[in-house]
Amino acid sequence: MLAPKIFEWGNKLVINFVFHHEGYAAEAECVCNEEWIEDVIIRYDGPGEISTVRLLAVKYAEETMKDFLSIKTAESERVTSFDPEI
């Protein structure tokens, strides 16, 4: 999988990524809130079942969303724990 492109759109998180399935490229765009994936758009022109490709896209999006939110939480904790007296 290529590195996903992640951006925040309002209070949503949008994840775009490309991965391979059965030798063909699949592109996915997932719109998420902080708890779940709300919408998935798949572009795939290969021989495999689109439902299988969608399941893979959801799996990758869940992993990416989890990583992104944990990094964001760690950064906000680091900023809020800043002590100017040090």
C-alpha positions as a Markdown table, in Angstrom:
| # | Residue | x | y | z |
|---|---|---|---|---|
| 1 | Met | 0.0 | 0.0 | 0.0 |
| 2 | Leu | 1.2 | 3.5 | -0.8 |
| 3 | Ala | 1.4 | 6.0 | 2.1 |
| 4 | Pro | -2.2 | 7.2 | 2.7 |
| 5 | Lys | -3.1 | 10.9 | 2.3 |
| 6 | Ile | -5.0 | 12.1 | 5.4 |
| 7 | Phe | -6.7 | 15.4 | 5.9 |
| 8 | Glu | -9.3 | 16.8 | 8.2 |
| 9 | Trp | -12.4 | 18.2 | 6.6 |
| 10 | Gly | -14.6 | 20.0 | 9.2 |
| 11 | Asn | -15.0 | 17.4 | 12.0 |
| 12 | Lys | -14.3 | 14.5 | 9.6 |
| 13 | Leu | -11.2 | 12.7 | 8.7 |
| 14 | Val | -10.7 | 11.8 | 5.0 |
| 15 | Ile | -8.2 | 9.0 | 4.1 |
| 16 | Asn | -7.2 | 8.4 | 0.5 |
| 17 | Phe | -4.9 | 5.5 | -0.3 |
| 18 | Val | -4.0 | 3.1 | -3.1 |
| 19 | Phe | -3.3 | -0.6 | -2.6 |
| 20 | His | -3.0 | -3.7 | -4.8 |
| 21 | His | -5.4 | -6.6 | -5.0 |
| 22 | Glu | -4.7 | -9.5 | -7.3 |
| 23 | Gly | -2.2 | -7.5 | -9.3 |
| 24 | Tyr | -4.5 | -4.5 | -9.9 |
| 25 | Ala | -4.5 | -1.1 | -8.2 |
| 26 | Ala | -7.4 | -0.2 | -6.1 |
| 27 | Glu | -8.0 | 3.4 | -4.8 |
| 28 | Ala | -10.1 | 4.0 | -1.7 |
| 29 | Glu | -11.4 | 7.2 | -0.1 |
| 30 | Cys | -12.9 | 6.9 | 3.3 |
| 31 | Val | -14.7 | 9.5 | 5.3 |
| 32 | Cys | -14.5 | 8.9 | 9.1 |
| 33 | Asn | -15.5 | 10.5 | 12.3 |
| 34 | Glu | -13.5 | 9.8 | 15.5 |
| 35 | Glu | -15.3 | 6.6 | 16.1 |
| 36 | Trp | -16.1 | 4.8 | 12.8 |
| 37 | Ile | -16.0 | 4.9 | 9.0 |
| 38 | Glu | -19.0 | 6.7 | 7.6 |
| 39 | Asp | -18.5 | 6.3 | 3.9 |
| 40 | Val | -16.2 | 4.3 | 1.6 |
| 41 | Ile | -15.6 | 5.0 | -2.1 |
| 42 | Ile | -13.7 | 2.3 | -4.1 |
| 43 | Arg | -12.2 | 2.6 | -7.6 |
| 44 | Tyr | -11.1 | -0.8 | -8.8 |
| 45 | Asp | -11.1 | -2.3 | -12.3 |
| 46 | Gly | -9.6 | -5.7 | -11.6 |
| 47 | Pro | -11.0 | -9.2 | -11.8 |
| 48 | Gly | -11.6 | -9.7 | -8.1 |
| 49 | Glu | -14.9 | -9.2 | -6.2 |
| 50 | Ile | -15.5 | -5.6 | -5.3 |
| 51 | Ser | -16.8 | -6.7 | -1.8 |
| 52 | Thr | -13.3 | -8.2 | -1.1 |
| 53 | Val | -11.6 | -5.0 | -2.1 |
| 54 | Arg | -14.0 | -3.0 | 0.0 |
| 55 | Leu | -13.3 | -5.2 | 3.1 |
| 56 | Leu | -9.5 | -4.6 | 2.6 |
| 57 | Ala | -10.1 | -0.9 | 2.2 |
| 58 | Val | -12.1 | -0.7 | 5.4 |
| 59 | Lys | -9.4 | -2.7 | 7.2 |
| 60 | Tyr | -6.6 | -0.4 | 6.0 |
| 61 | Ala | -8.7 | 2.7 | 6.8 |
| 62 | Glu | -9.4 | 1.4 | 10.4 |
| 63 | Glu | -5.7 | 0.8 | 10.9 |
| 64 | Thr | -4.8 | 4.2 | 9.5 |
| 65 | Met | -7.5 | 6.0 | 11.5 |
| 66 | Lys | -6.3 | 4.3 | 14.7 |
| 67 | Asp | -2.7 | 5.3 | 14.1 |
| 68 | Phe | -3.6 | 8.9 | 13.1 |
| 69 | Leu | -5.8 | 9.4 | 16.2 |
| 70 | Ser | -3.3 | 7.9 | 18.6 |
| 71 | Ile | -0.6 | 10.2 | 17.2 |
| 72 | Lys | -2.9 | 13.2 | 17.4 |
| 73 | Thr | -3.8 | 12.4 | 21.0 |
| 74 | Ala | -0.2 | 12.0 | 21.9 |
| 75 | Glu | 0.7 | 15.3 | 20.4 |
| 76 | Ser | -2.2 | 17.1 | 22.2 |
| 77 | Glu | -1.1 | 15.5 | 25.5 |
| 78 | Arg | 2.4 | 16.7 | 24.9 |
| 79 | Val | 1.2 | 20.3 | 24.2 |
| 80 | Thr | -1.1 | 20.4 | 27.2 |
| 81 | Ser | 1.5 | 19.0 | 29.5 |
| 82 | Phe | 4.0 | 21.8 | 28.6 |
| 83 | Asp | 5.3 | 23.4 | 31.7 |
| 84 | Pro | 6.8 | 26.9 | 31.1 |
| 85 | Glu | 8.7 | 26.7 | 34.5 |
| 86 | Ile | 11.1 | 24.1 | 33.1 |
